[in-house]
Amino acid sequence: EVQLVESGGGLVKPGGSLRLSCAASGFTFSSYSMNWVRQAPGKGLEWVSSISSSSSYIYYADSVKGRFTISRDNAKNSLYLQMNSLRAEDTAVYYCARDPVAGTGAFDIWGQGTMVTVSS
Amino acid sequence: QSALTQPASVSGSPGQSITISCTGTSSDVGGYNYVSWYQQHPGKAPKLMIYEVSNRPSGVPDRFSGSKSGNTASLTISGLQAEDEADYYCSSYTSSSTVVFGGGTKLTVL
């Protein structure tokens, strides 16, 4: 079964850091671009970051640029999001999503999400 | 990276058709045929319904269709069913090699 499973969410204080992970299974992870998308409570979807299959191309939303770092380990079939200098407005469910045709923004497989709460 | 513009809500009766619009700019919707549509039920992850403006992934009913004219894309759902009640989001690839989502539209089946 094709599956993405996020982990690493939790409660963190403003200014703190958190590292999210996304474990992929059921497909050849190293062949696909991957993305992080977040959704604040009661709000819409917001694209956060993308990384190409070989990590050659990485992009970020302006709202997280300089604070978040996306990475992947194809040997471990895993995607990561290192989040530093967290703010209250980063509170959201964070989803990892597969992009079968790199750069088109058509995310065909999503994880169940992991909740990140930034609060003192 | 301004969000694409969608109506906050639309509604229709079972069997009817509805259309949700998604307006962007020439730097996103109008510049590329990379518009996608997602369905999201409460507490669930989004589901891809349409990609590359008008293509349906395997398993998505043909009641769902997409189109684009200029800077505005549209999702049409014909033969509305109760299970179609959900939030719908459009997205587009942008000239900055990023992705932008719409604000979302809540579909109510009356």
Interface residues (C-beta under 8 A of the other chain):
Chain A: N35 V37 G44 L45 E46 W47 S50 Y57 Y59 Y60 A61 D62 S63 Y95 V101 G103 T104 G105 A106 F107 D108 W110 G111 Q112 G113
Chain B: Q1 A3 Y34 S36 Y38 Q40 A45 P46 K47 L48 Y51 E52 P57 D87 Y89 S91 S92 Y93 S96 S97 T98 V99 V100 F101 G102 G103 G104
